[in-house]
Amino acid sequence: MRTALAQIATGTDPAENLELVAEYTRRAAQDGARLVLFPEATMCRFGVPLRPVAEKLDGPWAMAVREIAARAGVVVVAGMFTPHADGRVTNTLLATGPGVDTHYHKIHLYDAFGFSESRTVAPGFDPATITVDGVTVGITTCYDIRFPELYVELARRGAQLITVHASWGSGPGKLEQWTLLARARALDTTGFVAAVDQAYPGDEIAKAGPTGVGGSLLASPTGEVLAAAGSDPQLLVVDVDLDAASRVRDTIAVLQNRSPFAQLGKAQSLG
């Protein structure tokens, strides 16, 4: 399945960011992609108040993304913010396109490295998968990648490809951690991991919060990096050999060999 990772640098204007979604989706579709992945915070970058830009899933911004996906005939997954009843927002992935219309609210909030996402963002609770051309795809967001039990659960639900949509915080060693974590989650699940990040926006904007470091990549079921971006905006289009995931799962049977203790921990953590 040809998959596109759209490493973009979004700003604070949702309308301008929609233009990026339209441009990169068009380019990906022309290159034969069936699934086009955009980063967390595609709607609006971090570092500014999010409540004023948040919209419902049937609001104008989400509807425009649906129109872009429908026009291109591909499935698009993009990060946005939706209002929450308690006055915060939810950090949401919208997945839309042929046969797909669902969403995922980020479960693990980024209360780390001096940043407190939970102050303005409410957590989600439910893992999410979509089906693209008959293939089960798990979808996750940024800080989720540090919690392997979520990825194992998605693999148990049949996901051969798991996506990570990030606006990764910059700092010493952070890019290396991003790459290592994506490869580790691929090994945990014996599946592909497509990790798409915001491009690095420059030093001044990066001071405002987690605004991306680049380094989007596709990791194989054996942890090999099959394709990777630099720090600037870039469109990666990669063919995902789903038969390879099936072969690796038969050979490295970590999903079948997990102990009852691992199952107990998974049940408790996902509530």
Contacts in CASP RR format, 6 or more apart in sequence:
PFRMAT RR
TARGET T0000
AUTHOR 0000-0000-0000
METHOD contacts of the structure
MODEL  1
MRTALAQIATGTDPAENLELVAEYTRRAAQDGARLVLFPEATMCRFGVPL
RPVAEKLDGPWAMAVREIAARAGVVVVAGMFTPHADGRVTNTLLATGPGV
DTHYHKIHLYDAFGFSESRTVAPGFDPATITVDGVTVGITTCYDIRFPEL
YVELARRGAQLITVHASWGSGPGKLEQWTLLARARALDTTGFVAAVDQAY
PGDEIAKAGPTGVGGSLLASPTGEVLAAAGSDPQLLVVDVDLDAASRVRD
TIAVLQNRSPFAQLGKAQSLG
1 34 0 8 1.000
1 35 0 8 1.000
1 132 0 8 1.000
1 133 0 8 1.000
1 135 0 8 1.000
1 161 0 8 1.000
1 239 0 8 1.000
1 240 0 8 1.000
1 242 0 8 1.000
2 31 0 8 1.000
2 32 0 8 1.000
2 33 0 8 1.000
2 34 0 8 1.000
2 35 0 8 1.000
2 237 0 8 1.000
2 238 0 8 1.000
2 239 0 8 1.000
2 240 0 8 1.000
3 33 0 8 1.000
3 34 0 8 1.000
3 35 0 8 1.000
3 36 0 8 1.000
3 37 0 8 1.000
3 161 0 8 1.000
3 194 0 8 1.000
3 218 0 8 1.000
3 237 0 8 1.000
3 238 0 8 1.000
3 239 0 8 1.000
3 240 0 8 1.000
4 24 0 8 1.000
4 28 0 8 1.000
4 31 0 8 1.000
4 33 0 8 1.000
4 35 0 8 1.000
4 36 0 8 1.000
4 37 0 8 1.000
4 235 0 8 1.000
4 236 0 8 1.000
4 237 0 8 1.000
4 238 0 8 1.000
5 37 0 8 1.000
5 194 0 8 1.000
5 195 0 8 1.000
5 196 0 8 1.000
5 216 0 8 1.000
5 217 0 8 1.000
5 218 0 8 1.000
5 229 0 8 1.000
5 235 0 8 1.000
5 236 0 8 1.000
5 237 0 8 1.000
5 238 0 8 1.000
6 20 0 8 1.000
6 21 0 8 1.000
6 24 0 8 1.000
6 25 0 8 1.000
6 28 0 8 1.000
6 36 0 8 1.000
6 37 0 8 1.000
6 38 0 8 1.000
6 39 0 8 1.000
6 196 0 8 1.000
6 235 0 8 1.000
7 39 0 8 1.000
7 196 0 8 1.000
7 197 0 8 1.000
7 198 0 8 1.000
7 199 0 8 1.000
7 214 0 8 1.000
7 215 0 8 1.000
7 216 0 8 1.000
7 229 0 8 1.000
7 230 0 8 1.000
7 232 0 8 1.000
7 233 0 8 1.000
7 234 0 8 1.000
7 235 0 8 1.000
7 236 0 8 1.000
8 17 0 8 1.000
8 20 0 8 1.000
8 24 0 8 1.000
8 38 0 8 1.000
8 39 0 8 1.000
8 42 0 8 1.000
8 198 0 8 1.000
8 199 0 8 1.000
8 233 0 8 1.000
9 45 0 8 1.000
9 198 0 8 1.000
9 199 0 8 1.000
9 200 0 8 1.000
9 201 0 8 1.000
9 233 0 8 1.000
10 17 0 8 1.000
10 20 0 8 1.000
10 39 0 8 1.000
10 41 0 8 1.000
10 42 0 8 1.000
10 43 0 8 1.000
10 44 0 8 1.000
10 45 0 8 1.000
10 198 0 8 1.000
11 17 0 8 1.000
11 44 0 8 1.000
11 45 0 8 1.000
11 201 0 8 1.000
12 44 0 8 1.000
12 45 0 8 1.000
12 48 0 8 1.000
12 53 0 8 1.000
13 44 0 8 1.000
14 43 0 8 1.000
14 44 0 8 1.000
14 53 0 8 1.000
14 61 0 8 1.000
17 42 0 8 1.000
17 43 0 8 1.000
17 44 0 8 1.000
18 61 0 8 1.000
18 64 0 8 1.000
18 65 0 8 1.000
18 68 0 8 1.000
20 42 0 8 1.000
21 38 0 8 1.000
21 42 0 8 1.000
21 65 0 8 1.000
21 68 0 8 1.000
21 76 0 8 1.000
21 78 0 8 1.000
22 68 0 8 1.000
24 36 0 8 1.000
24 38 0 8 1.000
24 235 0 8 1.000
25 36 0 8 1.000
25 68 0 8 1.000
25 69 0 8 1.000
25 72 0 8 1.000
25 74 0 8 1.000
25 76 0 8 1.000
26 72 0 8 1.000
27 235 0 8 1.000
28 36 0 8 1.000
28 72 0 8 1.000
28 74 0 8 1.000
28 235 0 8 1.000
28 237 0 8 1.000
29 36 0 8 1.000
29 72 0 8 1.000
29 73 0 8 1.000
29 74 0 8 1.000
31 235 0 8 1.000
31 237 0 8 1.000
32 237 0 8 1.000
33 74 0 8 1.000
33 237 0 8 1.000
34 74 0 8 1.000
34 75 0 8 1.000
34 132 0 8 1.000
34 133 0 8 1.000
35 74 0 8 1.000
35 75 0 8 1.000
35 77 0 8 1.000
35 132 0 8 1.000
35 137 0 8 1.000
36 69 0 8 1.000
36 72 0 8 1.000
36 74 0 8 1.000
36 75 0 8 1.000
36 76 0 8 1.000
36 77 0 8 1.000
37 77 0 8 1.000
37 163 0 8 1.000
37 165 0 8 1.000
37 194 0 8 1.000
37 196 0 8 1.000
38 76 0 8 1.000
38 77 0 8 1.000
38 78 0 8 1.000
38 79 0 8 1.000
38 165 0 8 1.000
38 196 0 8 1.000
39 78 0 8 1.000
39 79 0 8 1.000
39 165 0 8 1.000
39 166 0 8 1.000
39 167 0 8 1.000
39 196 0 8 1.000
39 197 0 8 1.000
39 198 0 8 1.000
39 212 0 8 1.000
40 79 0 8 1.000
40 91 0 8 1.000
40 93 0 8 1.000
40 106 0 8 1.000
40 141 0 8 1.000
40 142 0 8 1.000
40 165 0 8 1.000
40 166 0 8 1.000
40 167 0 8 1.000
40 198 0 8 1.000
41 79 0 8 1.000
41 81 0 8 1.000
41 91 0 8 1.000
41 167 0 8 1.000
41 198 0 8 1.000
42 78 0 8 1.000
42 79 0 8 1.000
42 80 0 8 1.000
43 53 0 8 1.000
43 55 0 8 1.000
43 61 0 8 1.000
43 78 0 8 1.000
43 79 0 8 1.000
43 80 0 8 1.000
43 81 0 8 1.000
44 50 0 8 1.000
44 53 0 8 1.000
44 81 0 8 1.000
45 167 0 8 1.000
45 198 0 8 1.000
45 201 0 8 1.000
45 205 0 8 1.000
45 211 0 8 1.000
46 167 0 8 1.000
46 208 0 8 1.000
46 209 0 8 1.000
46 210 0 8 1.000
46 211 0 8 1.000
47 208 0 8 1.000
47 209 0 8 1.000
47 211 0 8 1.000
48 208 0 8 1.000
49 120 0 8 1.000
50 81 0 8 1.000
50 89 0 8 1.000
50 120 0 8 1.000
50 121 0 8 1.000
51 83 0 8 1.000
51 87 0 8 1.000
51 88 0 8 1.000
51 89 0 8 1.000
51 120 0 8 1.000
53 81 0 8 1.000
54 80 0 8 1.000
54 81 0 8 1.000
54 82 0 8 1.000
54 83 0 8 1.000
54 89 0 8 1.000
55 61 0 8 1.000
55 62 0 8 1.000
55 80 0 8 1.000
55 81 0 8 1.000
55 82 0 8 1.000
55 83 0 8 1.000
56 62 0 8 1.000
56 82 0 8 1.000
56 83 0 8 1.000
57 82 0 8 1.000
57 92 0 8 1.000
57 94 0 8 1.000
57 103 0 8 1.000
61 80 0 8 1.000
62 80 0 8 1.000
62 94 0 8 1.000
62 96 0 8 1.000
65 76 0 8 1.000
65 78 0 8 1.000
65 80 0 8 1.000
65 94 0 8 1.000
65 96 0 8 1.000
66 96 0 8 1.000
66 97 0 8 1.000
66 101 0 8 1.000
68 76 0 8 1.000
69 75 0 8 1.000
69 76 0 8 1.000
69 96 0 8 1.000
69 97 0 8 1.000
69 98 0 8 1.000
70 96 0 8 1.000
70 97 0 8 1.000
70 98 0 8 1.000
73 97 0 8 1.000
73 98 0 8 1.000
74 97 0 8 1.000
74 98 0 8 1.000
75 95 0 8 1.000
75 96 0 8 1.000
75 97 0 8 1.000
75 98 0 8 1.000
75 99 0 8 1.000
75 100 0 8 1.000
75 130 0 8 1.000
75 132 0 8 1.000
76 94 0 8 1.000
76 95 0 8 1.000
76 96 0 8 1.000
76 97 0 8 1.000
77 93 0 8 1.000
77 94 0 8 1.000
77 95 0 8 1.000
77 130 0 8 1.000
77 139 0 8 1.000
77 163 0 8 1.000
77 165 0 8 1.000
78 93 0 8 1.000
78 94 0 8 1.000
78 165 0 8 1.000
79 91 0 8 1.000
79 92 0 8 1.000
79 93 0 8 1.000
79 94 0 8 1.000
79 141 0 8 1.000
79 165 0 8 1.000
80 92 0 8 1.000
80 93 0 8 1.000
80 94 0 8 1.000
81 89 0 8 1.000
81 90 0 8 1.000
81 91 0 8 1.000
81 92 0 8 1.000
81 121 0 8 1.000
82 89 0 8 1.000
82 90 0 8 1.000
82 92 0 8 1.000
82 103 0 8 1.000
82 105 0 8 1.000
83 89 0 8 1.000
83 90 0 8 1.000
84 90 0 8 1.000
84 122 0 8 1.000
86 122 0 8 1.000
88 119 0 8 1.000
88 120 0 8 1.000
88 121 0 8 1.000
88 122 0 8 1.000
89 120 0 8 1.000
89 121 0 8 1.000
89 122 0 8 1.000
90 105 0 8 1.000
90 106 0 8 1.000
90 121 0 8 1.000
90 122 0 8 1.000
90 123 0 8 1.000
90 124 0 8 1.000
91 105 0 8 1.000
91 106 0 8 1.000
91 109 0 8 1.000
91 117 0 8 1.000
91 121 0 8 1.000
91 141 0 8 1.000
92 103 0 8 1.000
92 104 0 8 1.000
92 105 0 8 1.000
92 106 0 8 1.000
93 103 0 8 1.000
93 104 0 8 1.000
93 106 0 8 1.000
93 128 0 8 1.000
93 139 0 8 1.000
93 141 0 8 1.000
93 165 0 8 1.000
94 103 0 8 1.000
95 101 0 8 1.000
95 102 0 8 1.000
95 103 0 8 1.000
95 104 0 8 1.000
95 128 0 8 1.000
95 130 0 8 1.000
95 139 0 8 1.000
96 102 0 8 1.000
99 131 0 8 1.000
100 130 0 8 1.000
100 131 0 8 1.000
100 132 0 8 1.000
102 128 0 8 1.000
102 130 0 8 1.000
103 128 0 8 1.000
104 126 0 8 1.000
104 127 0 8 1.000
104 128 0 8 1.000
104 139 0 8 1.000
104 140 0 8 1.000
104 141 0 8 1.000
105 122 0 8 1.000
105 123 0 8 1.000
105 124 0 8 1.000
105 125 0 8 1.000
105 126 0 8 1.000
106 121 0 8 1.000
106 123 0 8 1.000
106 124 0 8 1.000
106 141 0 8 1.000
106 142 0 8 1.000
106 143 0 8 1.000
106 144 0 8 1.000
107 123 0 8 1.000
107 124 0 8 1.000
107 125 0 8 1.000
107 126 0 8 1.000
107 127 0 8 1.000
107 141 0 8 1.000
107 144 0 8 1.000
107 147 0 8 1.000
107 150 0 8 1.000
108 123 0 8 1.000
108 143 0 8 1.000
108 144 0 8 1.000
108 146 0 8 1.000
108 147 0 8 1.000
108 150 0 8 1.000
109 117 0 8 1.000
109 118 0 8 1.000
109 121 0 8 1.000
109 123 0 8 1.000
109 143 0 8 1.000
110 117 0 8 1.000
110 142 0 8 1.000
110 143 0 8 1.000
110 210 0 8 1.000
111 117 0 8 1.000
111 118 0 8 1.000
112 143 0 8 1.000
113 169 0 8 1.000
115 169 0 8 1.000
115 209 0 8 1.000
115 210 0 8 1.000
117 143 0 8 1.000
125 271 0 8 1.000
127 138 0 8 1.000
127 150 0 8 1.000
127 153 0 8 1.000
127 154 0 8 1.000
127 157 0 8 1.000
127 270 0 8 1.000
128 138 0 8 1.000
128 139 0 8 1.000
129 136 0 8 1.000
129 137 0 8 1.000
129 138 0 8 1.000
129 139 0 8 1.000
129 154 0 8 1.000
129 157 0 8 1.000
129 158 0 8 1.000
129 159 0 8 1.000
130 136 0 8 1.000
130 137 0 8 1.000
130 138 0 8 1.000
130 139 0 8 1.000
131 137 0 8 1.000
135 160 0 8 1.000
135 161 0 8 1.000
135 242 0 8 1.000
136 157 0 8 1.000
136 158 0 8 1.000
136 159 0 8 1.000
136 160 0 8 1.000
136 161 0 8 1.000
137 159 0 8 1.000
137 160 0 8 1.000
137 161 0 8 1.000
137 162 0 8 1.000
137 163 0 8 1.000
138 154 0 8 1.000
138 157 0 8 1.000
138 159 0 8 1.000
138 161 0 8 1.000
138 162 0 8 1.000
138 163 0 8 1.000
139 162 0 8 1.000
139 163 0 8 1.000
139 165 0 8 1.000
140 150 0 8 1.000
140 151 0 8 1.000
140 154 0 8 1.000
140 162 0 8 1.000
140 163 0 8 1.000
140 164 0 8 1.000
140 165 0 8 1.000
141 164 0 8 1.000
141 165 0 8 1.000
141 166 0 8 1.000
142 164 0 8 1.000
142 165 0 8 1.000
142 166 0 8 1.000
142 167 0 8 1.000
142 168 0 8 1.000
142 210 0 8 1.000
144 150 0 8 1.000
144 164 0 8 1.000
145 151 0 8 1.000
145 164 0 8 1.000
145 166 0 8 1.000
145 178 0 8 1.000
145 181 0 8 1.000
145 182 0 8 1.000
145 185 0 8 1.000
145 195 0 8 1.000
146 181 0 8 1.000
147 269 0 8 1.000
148 184 0 8 1.000
148 185 0 8 1.000
148 188 0 8 1.000
149 265 0 8 1.000
149 266 0 8 1.000
149 269 0 8 1.000
149 270 0 8 1.000
150 269 0 8 1.000
150 270 0 8 1.000
151 162 0 8 1.000
151 185 0 8 1.000
151 188 0 8 1.000
151 189 0 8 1.000
151 193 0 8 1.000
152 188 0 8 1.000
152 189 0 8 1.000
152 255 0 8 1.000
152 258 0 8 1.000
152 262 0 8 1.000
152 266 0 8 1.000
153 266 0 8 1.000
153 270 0 8 1.000
154 162 0 8 1.000
154 189 0 8 1.000
155 162 0 8 1.000
155 188 0 8 1.000
155 189 0 8 1.000
155 190 0 8 1.000
155 191 0 8 1.000
155 255 0 8 1.000
156 255 0 8 1.000
159 189 0 8 1.000
159 191 0 8 1.000
160 191 0 8 1.000
160 192 0 8 1.000
160 242 0 8 1.000
160 245 0 8 1.000
160 246 0 8 1.000
161 191 0 8 1.000
161 192 0 8 1.000
161 193 0 8 1.000
161 194 0 8 1.000
161 240 0 8 1.000
161 242 0 8 1.000
161 245 0 8 1.000
162 185 0 8 1.000
162 189 0 8 1.000
162 191 0 8 1.000
162 192 0 8 1.000
162 193 0 8 1.000
162 194 0 8 1.000
163 193 0 8 1.000
163 194 0 8 1.000
163 195 0 8 1.000
163 196 0 8 1.000
164 182 0 8 1.000
164 185 0 8 1.000
164 193 0 8 1.000
164 194 0 8 1.000
164 195 0 8 1.000
164 196 0 8 1.000
165 196 0 8 1.000
166 178 0 8 1.000
166 195 0 8 1.000
166 196 0 8 1.000
166 197 0 8 1.000
166 198 0 8 1.000
166 212 0 8 1.000
167 197 0 8 1.000
167 198 0 8 1.000
167 210 0 8 1.000
167 211 0 8 1.000
167 212 0 8 1.000
168 174 0 8 1.000
168 175 0 8 1.000
168 178 0 8 1.000
168 197 0 8 1.000
168 198 0 8 1.000
168 210 0 8 1.000
168 212 0 8 1.000
168 213 0 8 1.000
168 214 0 8 1.000
169 206 0 8 1.000
169 209 0 8 1.000
169 210 0 8 1.000
169 211 0 8 1.000
169 212 0 8 1.000
169 213 0 8 1.000
170 200 0 8 1.000
170 206 0 8 1.000
170 210 0 8 1.000
170 211 0 8 1.000
170 212 0 8 1.000
170 213 0 8 1.000
171 213 0 8 1.000
174 213 0 8 1.000
175 213 0 8 1.000
175 214 0 8 1.000
175 215 0 8 1.000
178 195 0 8 1.000
178 197 0 8 1.000
178 213 0 8 1.000
178 215 0 8 1.000
179 215 0 8 1.000
179 217 0 8 1.000
179 225 0 8 1.000
179 228 0 8 1.000
182 193 0 8 1.000
182 195 0 8 1.000
182 217 0 8 1.000
182 219 0 8 1.000
183 193 0 8 1.000
183 219 0 8 1.000
183 223 0 8 1.000
183 224 0 8 1.000
183 225 0 8 1.000
184 223 0 8 1.000
185 193 0 8 1.000
185 219 0 8 1.000
186 192 0 8 1.000
186 193 0 8 1.000
186 219 0 8 1.000
186 220 0 8 1.000
186 221 0 8 1.000
186 222 0 8 1.000
186 223 0 8 1.000
187 221 0 8 1.000
187 222 0 8 1.000
187 223 0 8 1.000
187 254 0 8 1.000
188 254 0 8 1.000
189 221 0 8 1.000
189 255 0 8 1.000
190 221 0 8 1.000
190 245 0 8 1.000
190 248 0 8 1.000
190 249 0 8 1.000
190 252 0 8 1.000
190 254 0 8 1.000
190 255 0 8 1.000
191 220 0 8 1.000
191 221 0 8 1.000
191 245 0 8 1.000
191 248 0 8 1.000
191 249 0 8 1.000
192 218 0 8 1.000
192 219 0 8 1.000
192 220 0 8 1.000
192 221 0 8 1.000
192 240 0 8 1.000
192 242 0 8 1.000
192 245 0 8 1.000
193 218 0 8 1.000
193 219 0 8 1.000
194 217 0 8 1.000
194 218 0 8 1.000
194 238 0 8 1.000
194 240 0 8 1.000
195 216 0 8 1.000
195 217 0 8 1.000
195 218 0 8 1.000
195 219 0 8 1.000
196 216 0 8 1.000
197 212 0 8 1.000
197 213 0 8 1.000
197 214 0 8 1.000
197 215 0 8 1.000
197 216 0 8 1.000
198 211 0 8 1.000
198 212 0 8 1.000
198 213 0 8 1.000
198 214 0 8 1.000
199 212 0 8 1.000
199 214 0 8 1.000
199 229 0 8 1.000
199 231 0 8 1.000
199 232 0 8 1.000
199 233 0 8 1.000
199 234 0 8 1.000
200 206 0 8 1.000
200 212 0 8 1.000
200 213 0 8 1.000
200 214 0 8 1.000
200 231 0 8 1.000
200 232 0 8 1.000
201 211 0 8 1.000
201 212 0 8 1.000
205 211 0 8 1.000
206 212 0 8 1.000
213 231 0 8 1.000
214 229 0 8 1.000
214 230 0 8 1.000
214 231 0 8 1.000
214 232 0 8 1.000
215 228 0 8 1.000
215 229 0 8 1.000
215 230 0 8 1.000
215 231 0 8 1.000
216 228 0 8 1.000
216 229 0 8 1.000
216 230 0 8 1.000
216 234 0 8 1.000
216 236 0 8 1.000
217 225 0 8 1.000
217 226 0 8 1.000
217 227 0 8 1.000
217 228 0 8 1.000
217 229 0 8 1.000
217 236 0 8 1.000
218 225 0 8 1.000
218 226 0 8 1.000
218 227 0 8 1.000
218 228 0 8 1.000
218 236 0 8 1.000
218 238 0 8 1.000
218 240 0 8 1.000
219 225 0 8 1.000
219 226 0 8 1.000
220 226 0 8 1.000
220 244 0 8 1.000
221 244 0 8 1.000
221 245 0 8 1.000
221 248 0 8 1.000
221 249 0 8 1.000
221 252 0 8 1.000
222 248 0 8 1.000
222 252 0 8 1.000
226 238 0 8 1.000
227 236 0 8 1.000
227 238 0 8 1.000
228 236 0 8 1.000
229 236 0 8 1.000
249 255 0 8 1.000
END
